[in-house]
């Protein structure tokens, strides 16, 4: 039996929404059509995927397993479609993804010089899509900041850097050379705590009583706007904070935070020689950046 990717996409929408009406609206199809497709998928898989009643829709164990496996399969299919479409245009392409604060100019230029007929492009990513861009084929490789979901990927560690807290310019801690993580206990963290695991280990703090929902911030610029407006604080890698300087916010080193690890990521089953070549380029560039400067005369 072959899995129908369209039915799989329908299933993912219902599994994420846990509501057939919202899923149908998201897919722009009628709810009865969606229900029939899900029943057909259950029949094909010979497994019940949802427990449904008038009040709720809940995933079964089989449904949870399918949801875990569905995203990599759909991403792989999308990546295949993108690669075929690019090949059909006649000119080979290679796309490098990077997180804010990471500069990839040297590697991109080196690859382009080696392959004059290759179109080398770059795309900027965010915390939310830094690995998805390689899974779905938008990029061949991606410079990512850990932690990330590593399923189906290969990662090459490149370098690490300190992390800083970004504060309003007149904050009580703004003039310090560094702060201890415990000193930030009263602050409201504006980002996903998964990005700052150490934050969850702090003892109870007054900020815990702040039940305002965390704003959905998808870019560094948005985070800095909220910091400047006294909406809270964010933790960033040092290079990112330095890249996005502005007069009304400051960054301060934080003791007690592990350094941020930067890696190069690519899809595990991508056997392109260009990917292997770029991995070598990135590794050499990282080693040269760590090497001490040559001695000077005198």
C-alpha positions in Angstrom: 0.0 0.0 0.0 1.3 3.5 -0.9 0.6 6.4 1.5 -1.4 9.1 -0.2 0.4 12.4 0.6 -2.7 14.5 0.2 -4.5 12.4 2.8 -1.4 12.7 5.0 -1.5 16.5 4.7 -5.2 16.4 5.7 -4.4 14.2 8.7 -1.6 16.6 9.9 -4.0 19.5 9.7 -6.6 17.7 11.9 -3.9 16.4 14.3 -2.5 19.9 14.8 -5.9 21.6 15.1 -7.7 18.7 16.9 -10.8 20.1 15.3 -12.3 19.1 12.0 -13.9 22.4 11.3 -10.8 24.5 11.9 -8.7 22.0 9.9 -11.1 22.1 7.0 -10.9 25.9 7.0 -7.1 25.8 7.1 -7.1 23.4 4.1 -9.8 25.4 2.3 -12.0 22.3 1.8 -15.5 21.3 3.0 -15.6 19.6 6.4 -17.5 16.5 5.0 -14.8 16.0 2.4 -12.1 16.2 5.1 -14.0 13.7 7.2 -14.3 11.2 4.3 -10.6 11.5 3.5 -9.6 10.8 7.1 -11.9 7.8 7.3 -10.3 6.6 4.0 -6.8 7.0 5.4 -7.8 5.1 8.6 -9.2 2.3 6.4 -6.0 2.2 4.3 -3.8 2.1 7.4 -6.2 -0.3 9.2 -5.8 1.9 12.3 -8.0 4.4 14.1 -6.3 7.7 14.2 -8.7 9.9 16.2 -11.3 9.4 18.9 -14.1 11.8 18.1 -17.3 12.9 19.9 -19.3 16.0 19.9 -17.0 17.8 22.3 -13.5 16.8 21.3 -11.1 15.2 18.9 -8.2 13.3 20.4 -5.3 11.5 18.8 -5.0 7.7 19.4 -1.6 6.1 20.0 -1.6 5.2 16.3 -2.4 8.8 15.4 0.4 10.2 17.6 2.8 7.8 15.9 1.6 8.9 12.4 2.0 12.5 13.3 5.6 12.0 14.5 6.4 10.3 11.1 4.3 12.5 8.9 6.3 15.7 9.0 9.6 14.2 7.8 7.8 12.3 5.0 6.0 15.4 3.8 9.2 17.5 4.1 11.1 15.0 2.1 8.4 15.0 -0.6 8.5 18.8 -0.7 12.3 18.8 -0.9 12.1 16.4 -3.8 9.6 18.6 -5.7 11.8 21.7 -5.2 15.0 19.9 -6.4 13.2 18.6 -9.5 11.8 22.1 -10.3 15.2 23.6 -9.9 16.8 21.0 -12.2 14.2 21.7 -14.8 15.3 25.3 -15.0 18.6 24.2 -16.4 21.1 25.9 -14.0 22.3 24.2 -10.9 21.6 26.1 -7.6 22.9 25.9 -4.1 21.2 27.7 -1.2 22.8 28.4 2.2 20.6 29.3 5.2 21.9 31.2 8.2 20.7 32.5 11.5 20.9 36.2 12.4 24.5 37.2 13.4 26.2 34.5 11.4 28.2 35.6 8.4 28.5 33.1 5.5 30.0 35.3 2.9 33.4 33.6 2.7 32.0 30.1 2.3 29.4 31.2 -0.3 32.0 33.1 -2.3 34.5 30.2 -2.2 31.8 27.8 -3.5 30.8 30.2 -6.3 34.4 30.6 -7.3 34.9 26.9 -7.6 31.8 26.5 -9.7 31.2 29.4 -12.0 28.0 27.9 -13.5 26.5 27.3 -10.0 23.9 29.8 -8.7 24.7 30.3 -5.0 22.1 31.9 -2.9 21.4 32.6 0.8 18.3 32.8 2.9 17.9 34.2 6.5 16.2 31.9 9.0 14.7 32.2 12.5 14.5 30.1 15.6 11.4 28.4 14.2 12.5 27.4 10.7 16.3 27.0 10.9 16.1 23.3 10.3 12.8 23.1 8.4 14.5 24.9 5.5 16.8 22.0 4.8 14.1 19.4 5.5 11.7 20.9 2.9 14.4 21.7 0.3 14.4 25.5 0.5 18.1 25.3 1.5 20.8 22.7 0.9 22.6 23.5 4.2 21.7 25.6 7.2 23.8 27.3 9.9 21.8 26.6 13.0 22.0 27.5 16.6 21.4 24.6 19.1 19.2 23.2 20.4 17.4 21.9 17.4 15.4 18.8 16.4 18.1 16.7 14.9 16.0 13.9 13.5 17.0 13.1 9.9 19.8 15.6 10.0 23.6 15.5 10.1 25.3 18.3 12.1 28.8 19.6 12.0 29.8 21.7 15.1 31.6 24.8 14.0 32.0 27.3 16.9 30.4 28.5 20.1 30.0 32.0 21.5 28.7 33.6 24.7 25.1 34.6 25.3 24.0 38.0 26.5 20.8 39.5 27.9 19.3 42.4 26.1 17.9 45.1 28.3 16.4 48.6 28.0 19.1 51.2 28.0 18.2 52.6 31.4 17.6 49.2 33.1 19.0 48.8 36.6 21.6 46.2 35.3 22.5 48.0 32.1 25.8 49.4 33.3 27.3 46.1 34.5 30.0 44.2 32.7 28.2 41.0 33.4 25.3 39.7 35.4 24.6 36.4 37.1 21.6 34.5 35.7 19.9 34.6 39.1 19.9 38.4 38.9 17.4 38.1 36.0 14.8 36.2 38.1 12.4 39.2 38.3 12.5 39.7 34.5 9.9 38.6 32.0 11.5 36.3 29.3 10.0 37.2 25.9 11.1 34.1 24.0 10.4 30.4 24.1 12.0 29.0 27.3 13.2 26.0 25.2 15.7 28.4 23.7 17.1 29.2 27.2 16.9 25.8 29.1 18.7 27.3 32.1 15.9 29.8 32.6 13.6 26.9 33.7 16.0 26.0 36.5 15.7 29.4 38.2 13.8 29.3 41.6 10.4 30.8 42.0 10.4 34.5 41.0 7.8 37.3 41.0 7.7 37.3 37.2 6.1 33.8 37.5 2.9 35.6 38.6 2.7 37.5 35.4 0.2 35.6 33.4 0.2 37.8 30.3 0.6 35.6 27.2 4.1 35.7 25.7 3.9 37.7 22.4 4.5 35.8 19.2 7.8 37.2 18.0 9.3 35.9 14.8 12.3 38.2 14.3 15.1 39.7 16.3 13.8 43.2 15.4 10.4 42.4 17.0 12.1 41.2 20.1 14.2 44.3 20.4 11.1 46.5 20.0 9.5 44.7 23.0 12.6 45.0 25.1 12.9 48.8 24.4 9.2 49.2 25.4 9.9 47.5 28.7 8.0 44.4 27.7 10.7 42.0 29.0 14.1 40.7 28.2 15.6 38.3 25.6 18.7 36.2 25.6 20.7 36.3 22.4 24.1 35.0 21.2 26.7 37.8 21.4 27.1 38.1 17.6 23.4 38.6 17.1 23.2 41.3 19.8 26.2 43.1 18.3 24.7 42.9 14.8 21.4 44.5 15.8 22.7 47.4 17.8 20.3 50.3 18.6 20.6 53.2 21.1 17.7 52.3 23.4 18.8 48.8 24.3 22.1 47.3 25.7 23.4 43.8 26.0 25.2 42.4 29.0 27.1 39.1 29.3 25.3 36.5 31.5 27.3 34.2 33.9 25.7 30.8 34.3 24.6 30.4 30.6 26.3 27.8 28.5 27.8 29.2 25.3 25.6 29.0 22.2 26.8 26.3 19.8 26.6 26.9 16.0 26.5 24.0 13.7 26.1 23.3 10.0 23.1 21.1 9.3 22.0 19.2 6.2 19.6 16.3 5.5 21.1 12.9 6.3 20.2 11.3 3.0 21.3 14.2 0.8 24.2 12.7 -1.1 24.9 15.7 -3.3 28.7 16.2 -3.9 28.1 20.0 -3.5 26.9 19.5 0.1 29.9 17.4 1.0 32.2 20.1 -0.6 30.5 22.9 1.3 30.8 20.9 4.6 34.5 20.8 4.0 34.6 24.5 3.2 32.7 25.4 6.4 34.9 23.2 8.5 38.1 24.7 7.1 36.7 28.2 7.6 35.8 27.5 11.2 39.3 26.1 11.9 41.0 29.1 10.3 38.8 31.5 12.4 40.0 29.7 15.6 43.7 29.7 14.6 45.9 32.3 16.4 47.3 35.1 14.2 50.8 34.5 12.7 53.7 36.0 14.6 54.9 39.5 13.6 58.4 40.6 13.2 60.0 42.6 16.0 
